[in-house]
């Protein structure tokens, strides 16, 4: 049985190319927990997701969860970097 051209194109789009890296799915937390960890509102979490500052995944049930790695990155970005001053002689 031969596949139609459109079916073959769809299958090709679904299957990852051999060169493409496998998606890395890490641990995730709820939006409320992310907001609590970062000390911001739930609305701010949605804004940061939209801005690309936080990465999310969808559960099978359709819920959105925030990846821990992106929360950690956002937390580090929010903390001021200590300045290093030379010690006077």
N, C-alpha and C positions, 0 to 999 in steps of 0.2 A: 504494500500500500504506500503510495507516494504522498508526501505532505504537500499541501498547496504552498505557493510562494509566500503568501501572507502568514501562514502558520509557521513556516520555517523562520521568517523574520522575527516573529514574536518569540519563538524559542531562543533564537540567537540573542535577543535583547534581555531575556530573563537570565540566561546562563552567564556567569561572570567570565570574563576573558582570562586566559591563563596568566597574563601579566598583571592583572589587577590584584592588589593585596586583599587578603581576606578581611572583612570588617571585624573590628575589635569591639566586642561588646563587654563592657566592664560592669562593675557593680553599680547599681542605681538606687536613688532615694526618691521619695515623694517630693512634690513641689513645696509642700508645707515644711518638710524637714529641711530642704535646701534653704528656704527662707529663714528658718530658725538658725541654722548653722551660720549663715552669712549676716544675720541680724538685720534683715530687710523684710519688706512686705511681700506677699504673694504676687501682687501687681508688679513689683520690681523684678521678681523672678521671670514673669512673662515677658517683661520688657527686655531683659538680658538674653532670654532665649531668642526673641525676635532680632536682636542686635547681633546674635551669633556669639555672644560671650559665654553662654552655657549651652551644652550639648544634651539633647534628650533622645529617648527611645520611646516607642509606643509598645504597650503591652498587647497581648492578644485580645484583651477586653477593650482596648482603645484608650486606656489611660496613658498619660504622658509622665515619664519619670526622668529625672536629671541624673546624668552620669557623675559619679563621685569624682572622677578625674577632672571634670570641668569645674566642679565646685571648688576643688582644691586649687586649681589654677586661678579661679576668680578670687579666692581667699588670699592667695599669695600676691596677686596684683593689687589688692586693696590695702595691704599692709605697706607702710612706708619702708623703703630700703634705708637701712642705717648708713649715714655718711661716714666715710673713713677720713679722718684728719691725721695729717702727719704729726708725730710727737715732736715738740720743739726741743732743740738741743740744749 
